[in-house]
Structures are given as structure tokens and as C-alpha cells.
Amino acid sequence: MSSFAHWAASSLAAAAFAAQAASPLPSLNVDKTQISVSGLSSGAFMANQLGYAYSSTFIGVGVFAGGPYMCAGHNNYTACMYNASISASQLNSMQADLTNWSGSNDDALSNVARQKVFLWVGSSDTTVGPNPMNAVKTQYTNNGVAAANLSWNQQSGANHTFPTDFAGSGDNACGTAASPYISNCGFDGAGAMLKQFYGTLSARNDAPASANYIQFDQTPYTAGNAGMAATGWIYVPAACASGASCRLHVALHGCLQNYAQVGADFIQNTGYTRWADTNHIIVLFPQTQVDNGTHSTAASGSLANPNGCWDWIGWYGTTFAQKAGVQMKAIKAMVDAVSAGGTGGGGGALAAPTGVGTSNATASSMTIAWNAVSGASGYNVYRNGAKANASTVTATSFVDTGLAPATTYSWTVTDLDAAGVESAPSSAASGTTTGTAATCYTANNYAHVQAGRAHQSGGYAYANGSNQNMGLWNLYVTTTLRQTGTNYYVIGSCP
């Protein structure tokens, strides 16, 4: 796709976004024990830095094609990308920083061992590449991250891109490093990562509501940093906006990928918000901007930042990878502002229900049951992310009705405290209804009669079984019939 064509596609995709005026960041009921961060390319380097420096805040770190902590603090940045091999000696220098700064310039290094880490890189990536990513993996292993908590993904044939399993407007090919650096690689990167951090999730919503995307004012947090834009974006699911306890994820775009450069592509087409919408996850999308000013860096001489990269080489001071780094502090301040409405250990709400399971499946219903939560005044049940109960459930089970036969659904349960504050959702439980999936036939009324799905009388067609009037028996009236039993048809459609 030409640069103009991509610009046009991005402009159309972001049309609803552009009309917004920047708002203050909302203060929400965030469970402060459930905050995570991820990024691509320079955003991956930044996510890695945030995970180490603020290890008491971030319980999950996702690195899509990035490099190890403080690599460019000791080496020219080119030695940390372009598939450069990073030696044990280089890693030792970086480790000395982690060790020396633990508990002072950074949070305690011991916190890193409790984190869940997700790593992804394409085998054909020559912009960053597998070798720097292997160094990231080694660095995490050296700092106590257990194998069970470290997900390593190297995808054959993929280039320098963010991987999805759907084709967004204007996306580039998976094997090509090109704007907007988002590709249908047949791999749901955002979903796989969020499941690594948060466990089983409810099915995603592939059409998140545009009203849930909010453009906010970044300037109160950036201290005038030349590399950060005046505005950022945040996605707030409806349940989170209504006061439910929610998780928070920070998603950091790469170079050449901010809103001014690719429109809403990184915000909409990466899959983050599809999973967030049905799983009580707020997604914060801080934004950089192009900076053509020349700055002294840690080990790479004097450079401008013309691609709008996150600071992983020291453009904006020697503390760029520490808690005192100007961009680091800005992102952490945004996290603090969003989560100001919650507290640690569940956002002020009760703990999420446990033991959620399904049973007693019929062709149109399912029983969902869970363990009682002490102090709970009631419960809500969510089917595929949408609330299934019309009124608060006071028992520890709920019969969900109106389901389609032979269909798999996913349920989560929340509880309410005495003040009506809703907890975070439970782990999801799935179940499949019995029966045979409905079959639909769309044809003209004459063809329906010829096929034995309907009969005619007095010039009209009638559905077999239900005897519903389908209209005139001719070639010009088209009807969809749903088969619900042997030789039994109703006018309608399949789910």
C-alpha cells in the first residue's frame, strides 16, 4: 500500500477519534495489584525499562521485538538491534546497573521474580531481531523469572511488526517491516499476552464501542518533554466507567507508530481493546511525538528523535531507564492518575469469586455456580463479556437462558460489597449447550417449497412445522428459514 493510501485508510479509521477534544485522565477503580505493560520496538524497550524500574507496580511485562534493560546505556544503540549478538559480558554490565540501583534508583530487583513475562519476535526481524530478544529472555531468567512465568514466542517468517490474527485496515504483510507495523500473522499477540498475565479470559469483542476510546491531555504528566505528544488515548470499558474494579494495561507503540504518524492504527488494530472490552481491562495508550532537536545520549553520541521513539537510548537525560527518567515518570504518573480511584488488593472491592463452573447444559440454558464470597451483598454474571442477569443474583448459582443450541459460551462472575462496589471478574468458565446447531436456508419461496421446507396453499408459502406465512409463493419473495427440528422450520436467522 502506498504511503498516501495508508494515510487515507488511517484517516478514515480515525475519523471518529479526530473529532474529540482532549479530556483529563479519568480516575477509575483500578485493582493496583493487576497493572501490566507492553510495547513494540522502542515501546518494548520502554516496557522493559518500566517493568524493572517500577517492579512493585507492574505484575506483567510484554516485550514485542525489544532489547534488554540498559543495553543502550552501555553500547551504541546499533549494538542493541539489527539482530546484533549481545554477549555475556555486555549483559553483566547491564546487570550491575540493575543490582546497584535496586531499592534506590529503581524498585527492589527482587520484585521482578514475581512478574509474568511475555516475549515475542519474528524470525525474519532484522530491525531488532531474535538475538536481542534472546538477551531479554536471559536477563529475565537471570533475575529469577521462573520458566512457568516466562512465555517465549519466536514466529517463523514474521518481520518487525505487531502480530494479530485479523486484518486491520492498512496493515502491512507479516513478512514485511513497513508502516503501520501491525500485521495479520495468524497469531493473536495481545490475547496471548493478556492471558499470560491474567489467566483465562472471556471471549473478545471484535467491535469495541468507539465511545470507550478517550483522548486525554498528557501535558500535566510530561514536564514539557520534547518527545511526548500533548495528548494520549485511553480505552475504558463500560463496566469500568461505571465503577467496577478493573485491571490496567499500558500499551506502548513503537517508532513511526504514534497517533500523529499512523492515526488510530495501534490503538484500534492491535487487538488490545478487543480483549479489554469483555475482561474489565482499561488500556492506556501514551503517545510520543517527533523531536528533531539534537540531544546527547548515553552511548550513541548526539542524535535527534525524528521517528518519535520512546527513550531507550538517553535522549532525555542519563536517568532515562530509571524511575527518575522523564518519560518513565510521565507514564508512571499517568498510571497513578488512572488508578487513583482504586486501592491495592482489589480496588477497594471484595476479592473476585472463585470456583466458577458450568453444569446442567440444555439446548437453551446453562447453570453457572461459584463459591460464596464473605461480605458479598450479591453477584453479577457475565456471558461473553455482557451482563446476563437482569437483577442482582443473591444465590451462588444462576441459570442463564435463551442460549443457542450446540454453542460454546464463556462466563465470569463478579461480586458486590455492601456499598455496591463491584469486584474484578473471576476467571472465566466455558460450557457448550446441547442439541444440534440450527441450520438456516435462504431462498425464494418457490425454491423452499420445491426443497420440502415449506408448502403452498392459496398462492402463499407456509413454513413446514410452524406453518408461518412466508408471503407469496413465487420466485421473487426471498425468505430465511431456520430449521429447529425434524421437518420443522421457522422464519428467522441463525445466531
GUVOGU-788029 format. One line per 5 residues: number of its first residue (from 1); their letters; for each residue x, y, z of C-alpha. Coordinates in nm, 2 decimals. Example, Ala and Ser with C-alpha at 12.3 -4.5 7.8 and 13.67 -1.06 7.14 Angstrom:
! GUVOGU-788029
1 = as = 1.23:-0.45:0.78  1.37:-0.11:0.71
//
This chain:
! GUVOGU-788029
1 = mssfa = 0.00:0.00:0.00  0.13:0.35:-0.09  0.21:0.59:0.19  -0.08:0.81:0.07  -0.32:0.51:0.06
6 = hwaas = -0.22:0.42:0.41  -0.26:0.77:0.53  -0.61:0.78:0.37  -0.70:0.44:0.53  -0.57:0.56:0.87
11 = slaaa = -0.76:0.89:0.84  -1.09:0.70:0.77  -1.03:0.46:1.06  -0.96:0.75:1.30  -1.24:0.98:1.18
16 = afaaq = -1.44:0.93:1.50  -1.13:0.99:1.71  -1.03:1.32:1.55  -1.35:1.49:1.65  -1.28:1.46:2.02
21 = aaspl = -1.14:1.72:2.24  -0.87:1.61:2.49  -1.01:1.54:2.84  -0.84:1.50:3.17  -0.74:1.14:3.25
26 = pslnv = -1.03:0.97:3.44  -0.97:0.84:3.79  -1.10:0.48:3.79  -1.15:0.19:4.03  -0.83:0.00:3.93
31 = dktqi = -0.70:-0.30:4.11  -0.35:-0.19:4.18  -0.23:-0.55:4.20  -0.33:-0.61:3.84  -0.13:-0.35:3.64
36 = svsgl = 0.08:-0.46:3.34  0.27:-0.30:3.05  0.38:-0.40:2.70  0.51:-0.25:2.38  0.66:-0.30:2.04
41 = ssgaf = 1.01:-0.20:1.93  1.10:0.12:2.12  0.78:0.07:2.31  0.91:-0.28:2.40  1.24:-0.13:2.53
46 = manql = 1.04:0.12:2.73  0.80:-0.15:2.87  1.11:-0.35:2.98  1.25:-0.04:3.15  0.92:0.03:3.33
51 = gyays = 0.90:-0.33:3.44  1.24:-0.32:3.61  1.23:0.03:3.74  0.88:0.01:3.87  0.88:-0.36:3.95
56 = stfig = 0.65:-0.30:4.25  0.38:-0.17:4.02  0.39:-0.39:3.71  0.30:-0.76:3.76  0.32:-0.84:3.39
61 = vgvfa = 0.56:-0.72:3.11  0.52:-0.78:2.74  0.81:-0.73:2.50  0.74:-0.74:2.13  1.07:-0.71:1.95
66 = ggpym = 1.27:-0.52:2.20  1.60:-0.55:2.38  1.74:-0.59:2.74  1.74:-0.32:3.01  2.01:-0.06:2.98
71 = caghn = 2.16:-0.21:2.66  2.20:0.14:2.50  2.32:0.28:2.83  2.65:0.10:2.77  2.66:0.04:2.39
76 = nytac = 2.58:0.24:2.08  2.21:0.17:2.01  2.30:-0.02:1.69  2.46:-0.29:1.91  2.12:-0.35:2.07
81 = mynas = 1.92:-0.40:1.75  1.97:-0.52:1.38  1.99:-0.87:1.52  2.32:-0.80:1.70  2.45:-1.07:1.93
86 = isasq = 2.47:-0.95:2.29  2.75:-1.11:2.49  2.75:-1.23:2.84  3.00:-0.95:2.92  2.75:-0.69:2.79
91 = lnsmq = 2.47:-0.85:3.00  2.70:-0.84:3.31  2.74:-0.46:3.27  2.36:-0.42:3.24  2.31:-0.65:3.54
96 = adltn = 2.54:-0.43:3.75  2.31:-0.14:3.70  2.01:-0.35:3.80  2.19:-0.46:4.11  2.33:-0.13:4.21
101 = wsgsn = 2.01:0.06:4.15  1.78:-0.19:4.33  1.58:-0.02:4.60  1.70:0.33:4.52  1.70:0.45:4.16
106 = ddals = 1.47:0.15:4.08  1.23:-0.05:4.29  1.37:-0.36:4.46  1.50:-0.60:4.20  1.36:-0.89:4.39
111 = nvarq = 1.01:-0.79:4.27  1.10:-0.90:3.91  1.09:-1.27:4.01  0.72:-1.25:4.07  0.64:-1.09:3.73
116 = kvflw = 0.48:-1.27:3.44  0.67:-1.20:3.12  0.56:-1.24:2.76  0.82:-1.22:2.48  0.76:-1.23:2.10
121 = vgssd = 0.98:-1.18:1.80  0.97:-1.27:1.43  1.24:-1.49:1.29  1.28:-1.25:0.99  1.30:-0.94:1.20
126 = ttvgp = 1.63:-0.76:1.11  1.52:-0.43:1.28  1.56:-0.57:1.63  1.57:-0.94:1.58  1.59:-1.27:1.77
131 = npmna = 1.94:-1.22:1.92  1.85:-0.91:2.13  1.53:-1.08:2.23  1.72:-1.38:2.35  1.92:-1.14:2.56
136 = vktqy = 1.59:-1.01:2.71  1.50:-1.37:2.79  1.84:-1.44:2.95  1.82:-1.12:3.16  1.48:-1.21:3.30
141 = tnngv = 1.59:-1.56:3.37  1.90:-1.43:3.55  1.67:-1.22:3.77  1.45:-1.50:3.89  1.16:-1.52:3.65
146 = aaanl = 1.05:-1.88:3.65  1.01:-2.07:3.33  0.64:-2.11:3.40  0.60:-1.73:3.42  0.80:-1.66:3.10
151 = swnqq = 0.63:-1.71:2.76  0.88:-1.72:2.47  0.74:-1.69:2.12  0.96:-1.67:1.80  0.74:-1.68:1.50
156 = sganh = 0.88:-1.82:1.18  0.87:-1.57:0.88  0.74:-1.28:1.08  0.92:-0.95:1.04  0.94:-0.64:1.27
161 = tfptd = 0.57:-0.59:1.34  0.29:-0.63:1.60  0.12:-0.97:1.54  -0.26:-1.01:1.52  -0.49:-1.28:1.39
166 = fagsg = -0.71:-1.04:1.19  -0.66:-0.80:0.90  -0.69:-0.43:1.01  -0.73:-0.16:0.75  -0.40:-0.06:0.61
171 = dnacg = -0.19:-0.33:0.79  0.13:-0.45:0.63  0.22:-0.81:0.54  0.36:-1.02:0.83  0.68:-1.08:0.65
176 = taasp = 0.74:-0.71:0.58  0.87:-0.44:0.80  0.66:-0.14:0.69  0.41:0.11:0.83  0.20:0.07:1.03
181 = yisnc = 0.40:-0.23:1.16  0.08:-0.42:1.25  0.02:-0.75:1.07  -0.22:-1.04:1.05  0.04:-1.31:1.13
186 = gfdga = -0.22:-1.56:1.23  -0.12:-1.51:1.59  -0.32:-1.31:1.85  -0.03:-1.13:2.03  -0.24:-0.91:2.25
191 = gamlk = -0.47:-1.20:2.35  -0.19:-1.45:2.42  -0.01:-1.19:2.63  -0.31:-1.08:2.84  -0.39:-1.45:2.91
196 = qfygt = -0.03:-1.49:3.03  -0.08:-1.21:3.27  -0.44:-1.26:3.38  -0.53:-1.62:3.32  -0.84:-1.74:3.13
201 = lsarn = -1.03:-1.46:2.97  -1.38:-1.42:2.83  -1.42:-1.42:2.46  -1.31:-1.09:2.30  -1.54:-0.83:2.14
206 = dapas = -1.42:-0.76:1.78  -1.62:-0.44:1.77  -1.54:-0.23:2.08  -1.76:0.08:2.12  -1.60:0.39:1.98
211 = anyiq = -1.73:0.59:2.27  -1.50:0.39:2.50  -1.19:0.55:2.34  -1.10:0.87:2.52  -0.84:1.12:2.41
216 = fdqtp = -0.67:1.28:2.71  -0.44:1.56:2.80  -0.08:1.43:2.86  0.07:1.77:2.94  0.02:1.75:3.32
221 = ytagn = 0.25:1.45:3.33  0.52:1.51:3.07  0.71:1.80:3.22  0.74:1.96:2.88  0.93:1.67:2.74
226 = agmaa = 1.00:1.73:2.37  0.95:1.36:2.28  0.59:1.33:2.42  0.27:1.44:2.25  0.02:1.68:2.40
231 = tgwiy = -0.24:1.41:2.41  -0.27:1.03:2.46  -0.55:0.78:2.45  -0.72:0.55:2.69  -0.98:0.27:2.64
236 = vpaac = -1.23:0.24:2.92  -1.48:-0.05:2.90  -1.83:0.05:3.00  -1.82:-0.16:3.32  -1.50:0.02:3.43
241 = asgas = -1.65:0.36:3.36  -1.95:0.26:3.58  -1.72:0.19:3.88  -1.64:-0.18:3.85  -1.30:-0.29:3.98
246 = crlhv = -1.08:-0.32:3.67  -0.72:-0.41:3.57  -0.50:-0.17:3.39  -0.27:-0.23:3.10  -0.02:0.02:2.94
251 = alhgc = 0.03:-0.03:2.57  0.33:0.15:2.41  0.36:0.19:2.04  0.69:0.17:1.85  0.88:0.43:1.65
256 = lqnya = 0.68:0.57:1.35  0.37:0.44:1.52  0.22:0.72:1.72  -0.12:0.88:1.66  0.02:1.16:1.45
261 = qvgad = 0.20:0.91:1.23  -0.05:0.63:1.18  -0.37:0.76:1.32  -0.56:0.51:1.54  -0.40:0.20:1.39
266 = fiqnt = -0.20:0.10:1.70  -0.49:0.19:1.93  -0.76:0.00:1.73  -0.59:-0.26:1.52  -0.36:-0.44:1.76
271 = gytrw = -0.63:-0.63:1.95  -0.57:-0.49:2.29  -0.91:-0.33:2.32  -1.10:-0.63:2.18  -0.99:-0.83:2.49
276 = adtnh = -1.01:-0.54:2.73  -1.37:-0.47:2.65  -1.50:-0.81:2.78  -1.25:-0.86:3.06  -1.25:-0.55:3.28
281 = iivlf = -0.92:-0.42:3.14  -0.85:-0.05:3.09  -0.59:0.02:2.83  -0.37:0.33:2.85  -0.20:0.44:2.52
286 = pqtqv = 0.06:0.71:2.60  0.18:0.89:2.29  0.52:1.02:2.17  0.59:1.28:1.91  0.86:1.36:1.65
291 = dngth = 1.15:1.55:1.80  1.40:1.69:1.55  1.61:1.86:1.82  1.96:1.71:1.88  2.03:1.56:2.22
296 = staas = 2.33:1.40:2.38  2.27:1.03:2.45  2.42:0.78:2.69  2.65:0.59:2.45  2.53:0.69:2.10
301 = gslan = 2.66:1.05:2.06  2.43:1.33:1.97  2.10:1.24:1.80  1.76:1.37:1.71  1.45:1.16:1.76
306 = pngcw = 1.28:1.21:1.41  1.08:0.88:1.43  0.90:0.96:1.76  1.06:0.67:1.95  1.03:0.61:2.32
311 = dwigw = 1.35:0.69:2.51  1.57:0.38:2.55  1.90:0.54:2.44  1.91:0.85:2.67  1.78:1.14:2.45
316 = ygttf = 1.63:1.30:2.76  1.88:1.25:3.03  2.11:1.00:3.19  1.84:0.86:3.41  1.63:0.76:3.11
321 = aqkag = 1.59:0.39:3.22  1.54:0.47:3.59  1.24:0.59:3.79  1.37:0.94:3.76  1.37:0.93:3.37
326 = vqmka = 1.14:1.20:3.24  0.93:0.97:3.01  0.94:0.70:3.28  0.80:0.94:3.54  0.54:1.06:3.29
331 = ikamv = 0.40:0.72:3.22  0.40:0.62:3.59  0.22:0.94:3.68  -0.05:0.86:3.42  -0.08:0.51:3.57
336 = davsa = -0.12:0.67:3.92  -0.38:0.91:3.80  -0.59:0.65:3.63  -0.57:0.41:3.93  -0.64:0.69:4.19
341 = ggtgg = -0.99:0.56:4.23  -0.88:0.22:4.35  -0.66:0.07:4.61  -0.43:-0.23:4.63  -0.57:-0.58:4.66
346 = gggal = -0.89:-0.54:4.46  -0.95:-0.17:4.41  -1.14:-0.13:4.73  -1.39:-0.41:4.64  -1.40:-0.76:4.76
351 = aaptg = -1.19:-1.04:4.61  -1.32:-1.19:4.28  -1.53:-1.51:4.32  -1.35:-1.84:4.28  -1.46:-2.19:4.17
356 = vgtsn = -1.67:-2.07:3.88  -1.81:-2.37:3.68  -2.08:-2.47:3.44  -2.33:-2.76:3.46  -2.68:-2.88:3.36
361 = atass = -2.64:-2.78:3.00  -2.96:-2.79:2.78  -3.01:-2.68:2.43  -3.10:-2.33:2.56  -2.96:-2.29:2.91
366 = mtiaw = -2.66:-2.34:3.14  -2.62:-2.33:3.52  -2.33:-2.12:3.64  -2.22:-2.17:4.00  -1.94:-2.03:4.22
371 = navsg = -1.80:-2.02:4.57  -1.96:-1.77:4.81  -1.76:-1.45:4.89  -1.77:-1.34:5.25  -1.93:-1.00:5.28
376 = asgyn = -2.08:-1.00:4.93  -2.43:-0.85:4.90  -2.48:-1.01:4.56  -2.33:-1.12:4.23  -2.34:-1.04:3.86
381 = vyrng = -2.29:-1.30:3.59  -2.13:-1.20:3.25  -2.17:-1.41:2.94  -1.91:-1.34:2.67  -1.85:-1.01:2.85
386 = akana = -2.21:-0.89:2.85  -2.42:-0.89:3.17  -2.66:-1.19:3.17  -2.86:-1.12:3.49  -3.14:-0.86:3.49
391 = stvta = -3.12:-0.81:3.86  -2.85:-0.88:4.13  -2.81:-1.25:4.20  -2.82:-1.33:4.57  -2.75:-1.70:4.55
396 = tsfvd = -2.42:-1.86:4.44  -2.57:-2.00:4.12  -2.75:-1.87:3.81  -2.94:-2.03:3.53  -2.86:-1.85:3.21
401 = tglap = -3.13:-1.90:2.95  -3.21:-1.80:2.59  -2.89:-1.96:2.46  -2.84:-2.12:2.12  -2.81:-2.49:2.09
406 = attys = -2.47:-2.66:2.03  -2.29:-2.33:2.11  -1.99:-2.26:2.34  -2.01:-1.97:2.58  -1.78:-1.81:2.84
411 = wtvtd = -1.90:-1.68:3.18  -1.73:-1.48:3.45  -1.88:-1.37:3.79  -1.83:-1.05:4.00  -1.94:-0.98:4.35
416 = ldaag = -2.08:-0.66:4.51  -1.98:-0.53:4.85  -2.23:-0.37:5.09  -2.18:-0.03:4.92  -2.25:-0.19:4.58
421 = vesap = -1.89:-0.17:4.46  -1.82:-0.44:4.20  -1.52:-0.67:4.22  -1.29:-0.76:3.94  -1.42:-1.06:3.73
426 = ssaas = -1.35:-1.42:3.82  -1.16:-1.65:3.59  -1.37:-1.75:3.30  -1.56:-2.08:3.28  -1.68:-2.21:2.95
431 = gtttg = -1.96:-2.45:2.86  -2.14:-2.58:2.55  -2.51:-2.62:2.51  -2.66:-2.94:2.40  -2.87:-3.01:2.08
436 = taatc = -2.79:-2.95:1.72  -2.69:-2.62:1.59  -2.96:-2.45:1.39  -2.94:-2.46:1.02  -3.06:-2.17:0.81
441 = ytann = -3.17:-2.17:0.45  -3.22:-1.85:0.24  -3.40:-1.89:-0.09  -3.70:-1.77:-0.28  -4.04:-1.91:-0.16
446 = yahvq = -4.08:-2.13:-0.47  -3.74:-2.30:-0.41  -3.83:-2.35:-0.04  -4.14:-2.54:-0.14  -3.95:-2.74:-0.40
451 = agrah = -3.69:-2.84:-0.14  -3.96:-2.96:0.10  -3.90:-2.69:0.37  -4.24:-2.53:0.30  -4.57:-2.59:0.14
456 = qsggy = -4.81:-2.37:-0.06  -5.18:-2.30:-0.02  -5.39:-2.04:-0.19  -5.09:-1.89:-0.36  -4.89:-1.84:-0.04
461 = ayang = -4.59:-2.03:0.10  -4.60:-2.17:0.46  -4.31:-2.30:0.66  -4.34:-2.67:0.74  -4.40:-2.74:1.10
466 = snqnm = -4.46:-2.39:1.23  -4.70:-2.31:0.94  -4.58:-1.95:0.94  -4.69:-1.75:0.64  -4.38:-1.67:0.43
471 = glwnl = -4.56:-1.45:0.17  -4.64:-1.51:-0.19  -4.54:-1.85:-0.34  -4.32:-1.72:-0.63  -3.96:-1.67:-0.74
476 = yvttt = -3.94:-1.31:-0.62  -4.00:-1.33:-0.25  -3.69:-1.44:-0.05  -3.72:-1.58:0.30  -3.47:-1.72:0.55
481 = lrqtg = -3.59:-2.03:0.73  -3.43:-2.17:1.04  -3.47:-2.55:1.10  -3.53:-2.62:1.47  -3.64:-2.98:1.44
486 = tnyyv = -3.72:-3.26:1.20  -3.93:-3.10:0.92  -3.99:-2.80:1.15  -3.89:-2.46:1.02  -3.95:-2.10:1.15
491 = igscp = -3.89:-1.77:0.98  -3.57:-1.62:1.13  -3.19:-1.64:1.12  -2.91:-1.83:1.28  -2.70:-1.68:1.56
//
